Amino acid sequence: MSLRRFLAAALVCLAAPPALAGSVPPQEAVSGFPRGDADHIIHNANVYTGRDGDALGRWATAIAWRGEDILWVGRGDTWQQFAGPTTVVEDAHGATYTAGFVDAHEHKVPPFDSFPDAAHGRPFGDLCPVIAFTPDGTPYPNFDPTYDEVVAALQACNGEASRRRSVILFGAKFYGTSKGHNLLQELSAASPAKVAVGFDGSEGHGLWGNRLAFAAAGVLNPATDPNGIGVVDPWSGFFGRVYNPFTGLLELDGWAQELAQVPFFAALVADLTDAQLAAVYQAGLDVALSQGVTSVTDIFFAGPPAKAAAVRALVNHPVDLTVACLPVSGLGEACPESLRNRHGVLWRKVFASGAIKSCRGWSKQSYLSPDTQCPSVTTPTWYGGPNLSTTDVEWAIRMAGYNTQASPTCTMIHTFGSASVEQVLTAAEKVESEFGGNLPRRCVTLEHTDMADGWMRFRIARLGYYVVQNPPHEALRADIASHYQPVEAADALHFDTYRREGGIKVAFGGDEFGPSSTPPNVQVAMLMDSVPAHERMTAEDAFRKYTVDSAVARHEKAGLLGLGYPATLVRWDRNILSGNASDMRAGTVQQVIVRGQVAFTAP
């Protein structure tokens, strides 16, 4: 997940799909459709229904709805039979309509206060900018600073009277140049008066903090245990350690990973009220709506499940928002029932394993150069290892309801690395076989699942679980290649391979941090022309992964334009499904209708 996206320019320019226009076939009969007048009819349109079948089934020329639901969609002049004296009849003049995007994995609330506050001397919010210069002397924000550049920036920000905290975004250079440094000690010296926290700005997994940050997160007590000797790590090595030869003890070295990051996130937004955090959601959903996104499943990192529920209760937006429950104090932490979405589904997120540069992706083979690439080398689990025991993974799957239930509790499992995927599959196969293989499968999705080899992919398909992949992760391909053995790196970032091999069910989500994100149509265009050739997809295949397949994965009735489905549709300025990536990438949303009501109109 990218933290840079909402602070600077786009993380990566992605994606685009196809189109069909042309002659209108003979009109259809209306047998099987409910009678009665429609509230609204759009005709003379190019409507992509998203249904299976040939072009005649996938494309229509008119659509009618009554109330929140679609009454009829088809071809020819049959729409006239649904027009009454109060029906609004709209000639689309050939415009293209599609279902709205269903984003199956997002993080709309950034992990720190990013509100510009120039009036109080905080033009970048809590961001402590590391400034670099072009050859002609033009300054620009440096999101890949060295260790020395981070120390200099923290020293400067520590002296700013108006600053509350210092947040720095870093990348691969920091990992390489900070080797051998005790960050807890040295960054505390660089920023003795301000909480200082750094995030891996490209991947989103990887955090360091000074002593004040660890205290604000409730991890250590500076007065009684300033080096964190007595800190208990409930999540299997999420806190980095360093050996102190003078005491013979392991101390915290300043690194924190995975769920251990959440208390830091919560501390960094502690000054924001629930209403302010809800306003961040509102802003993010406004952007999403303007991009044609009408449903978002979001993982809230700014606090525990109770906090997520309190913030979600204050969000009122046309975009269908699901906030997942993320237990941070242990798998047994209760998930508030109020987090059930409008479809009656409650999603729980668990981390089995997953990170690249922080070396938390559990691989079957050793990393290429763990002693120089991985932080906290004195802690063996940082070379890759499970976040959860196999028993914990089995429990997380058993806690999920069944796909056939109307309102299940579902589990999304974050898994990254071949050994991690193997652990999750072994646990799932055990649980699913306990009551007979023919029973309905559990409501489980596998998030990412990179490094799954051919045998694992066969097992995923056999289980029937959806894999939620993230097109923006294409930007991480170089990081994966630099850390993992080639045979495993070759099994990363599968987009079309999953579809071609064994019929694995795939859904898409952006997995980006902050209110702004890469438009899904741009992500789809990237999958058409910018990923390795063997992973490229057609416009319709990729578009379906971001609409109907994501809806099915998240147990939502969405992503299709068909009888009985919500009248949620997007009008584009061109046929984004023409088959040309350029059309997909350049597509602009003109209007979004959500459940029969206009929710967005482009200025």
Salt bridges, closest charged atoms under 4 A:
ASP52 OD1 - ARG544 NH2 2.96
GLU90 OE1 - HIS40 NE2 2.91
GLU90 OE2 - ARG571 NH1 3.75
ASP91 OD1 - HIS93 ND1 3.73
ASP113 OD2 - ARG122 NH2 3.64
ASP113 OD2 - ARG164 NH2 2.47
ASP117 OD1 - HIS120 ND1 2.89
ASP117 OD2 - ARG122 NH1 3.53
ASP126 OD1 - ARG122 NH2 2.77
ASP126 OD1 - ARG164 NH2 3.57
ASP126 OD2 - ARG165 NE 3.06
GLU160 OE1 - ARG163 NE 2.96
GLU186 OE1 - HIS181 ND1 2.67
ASP200 OD2 - LYS357 NZ 3.19
GLU203 OE1 - LYS357 NZ 3.69
GLU258 OE1 - HIS205 ND1 2.63
ASP271 OD2 - ARG164 NH1 2.97
ASP271 OD2 - ARG165 NH2 3.06
ASP274 OD1 - LYS307 NZ 2.53
ASP286 OD1 - HIS317 NE2 2.69
ASP320 OD2 - HIS343 NE2 2.79
GLU337 OE1 - ARG340 NE 2.65
GLU394 OE1 - ARG398 NH1 3.83
GLU394 OE1 - LYS430 NZ 3.52
GLU422 OE1 - LYS364 NZ 3.35
GLU422 OE2 - ARG459 NH1 3.05
GLU429 OE2 - ARG459 NE 2.79
GLU429 OE2 - ARG462 NH2 3.36
GLU434 OE2 - ARG398 NH2 2.25
GLU447 OE1 - HIS105 ND1 2.74
GLU447 OE1 - ARG554 NH2 3.19
GLU474 OE1 - ARG477 NH2 2.74
ASP479 OD2 - LYS357 NZ 3.12
ASP491 OD1 - ARG457 NH1 3.08
ASP491 OD1 - HIS494 NE2 3.51
ASP496 OD1 - ARG499 NE 2.69
ASP496 OD2 - ARG500 NH1 3.10
GLU501 OE1 - ARG457 NE 2.67
ASP511 OD1 - HIS105 NE2 3.23
ASP511 OD1 - HIS107 NE2 2.89
ASP511 OD2 - HIS473 NE2 2.71
ASP529 OD1 - ARG585 NH2 2.94
GLU535 OE2 - HIS494 ND1 2.73
GLU535 OE2 - HIS534 NE2 3.66
GLU540 OE1 - ARG58 NE 2.71
ASP541 OD2 - ARG499 NH2 3.64
ASP549 OD2 - LYS545 NZ 3.42
ASP573 OD2 - ARG574 NH2 3.09
